[in-house]
C-alpha cells in the first residue's frame, strides 16, 4: 500500500459510526460519510484521548485546523506511526465498538458507564515528580523556611 492509499483509506469502520448513532438514538445513513462536529468530538474523546499523554496534542500540532473552514486538512490517523500509533488506535476502535455493541439502543449514559469502567481516567502523578525534585534539590534550611 502506498502513501496515497494510506491517506485516503478510512481508518474507522462504518460500524464504529453506526454504533455511535444507534446508541445515541440518531438515524444513521450508511451511504453518507458526512458526520456532525459532535461525532468528531466523540471520536477524540473515545479514541484519541485514550492514547498516551501528549499524542493528541502532537496530532493537533501536526494537523491544525484551517481558520477559514474550521476543519483539518487531514485526518489525525494519517499522522500516526505504523509501528505504535496505528495498532494502538486500531485496538481502541475495536474495544470501543465492542462496548457500543453491548449497549442497548439509545442508552448513551449506559455506554458512558461501560466506557469509564473499561478506560478509567488517568490518575494524576501522586508523587508530583516536579515538586519532589524541587524539594530534593533545595537546601535543608530553605525548606524549613517554607
N, C-alpha and C positions, 0 to 999 in steps of 0.2 A: 504494500500500500504506500503510495507516495504522499508527500506533504499536503498537496491539494486535496487528496481524498480524505486525509485525516481531518483537515479543516472543515470539510463540508459534510462529513458523516455525522449524523446525530449521535450524541453521547447518551442521551436519556431516551429509554424506550418509551413508546407511546403508552404502554401500560402504566408507567410511572405517573404520567399526567392523567390518564383515565382514572386511576385510583384516587388521586387528589380530588378530582372533580366529583367523583362518586361520594367520597367521604365528606366533602364539603356540601353535597346536595345540589351541585350545579349541573346543568345539562352539558354534555360533552359531545363535541363534533370531531370525530376521528379524522375527517377529511381536512380539517383546518390545522395549521401549525401556529396560528395566532394564539397568544396567551396574554392574559392580563398582567399588568405590572405586579399585582399582588402574588401571582403564581411565581414570578421571578423572586420576590422576597421570600416566599416559602421555600423555594429551591435553595436560596442562600442559607436560610436557617436550617433546613433539614439535611443538606448535603455539605455545602462549602464551609459553614461554620463548625462542622464536626471534624474538619481537617486539623492537623497540628497547628498550634498557635502561630500566627504570623502569615500563614499560607494565603488566607483570603485577602489580607491587606496587601500582600505581594501581588496577587492576581489583580486586585483593583488598581494597583500602581501600573502594572504592565498593560492593563486593559481599561483605560479610563473612559468615562462617559463623555460623549460629544456634547458640549454645552448647547449646541443648536438643536440637536434631536433628543437630548437627554437619554440616549441609548448608547450601548457599547458597540464598537465596530465588529468585535468578535465575541465569541462565547468564552467564558472563563476556562472551560476544559481544554481549549486549544492551547493553553499556556502551561498545562500540567506536564510533568516529566513522565516519560513512558515507563520507567522502571519503578517509580514510587507513587507519584501523584495519580496517574490513571488507575492503577489497581486499587488504590485506596478509595477513590471516588466510585469505581465500579462496585466495590463491596458495600459502600454506603448506600448507593442506589438500590442494590438488591435487598439490603436489610430494611430500608425504609419502605420499599414497595411491599415487602412481606408484612410489615406491620400494618400498612394501609389495607392490604387484602384481609387481614384478620379483624379489621374494624367494620362494624355494621354501617350500612348506608346512612349518610347524613349525620354521623356521630363524630365530628371533629374533636370534641372535648375528650371522648374516649381514646381517640388516636393520640392526642397530646399526652395523655396519661401513659399510654404504652411507650411512646417515644421518650418521655422523660425517664421512664424506668430503664429502658434499653440504653439511653445515652444521657446519663446524668450530667448536669453542668459541671464544667471543670472546676475543681476546688482551687481556691487561692493558695498561694505559696504560704504554708503555715509557718515556715521558718523565716520568712521575709529576708531572703538572701542579701539584699542590699543593706538592710538595717544591721544584720549580723556582721557583715563585712565592715560597716562603719564602726560598729562597737569594737570589733576585733582590732581595728587599726587605731582607735582613739587611745590616747594616753590615759592611764588609770585616773589621774587627778581630774582630767577633763570630764570623764564620765561621772564622777562624784558630784561635779558642779551641776550636771543636768538633772 
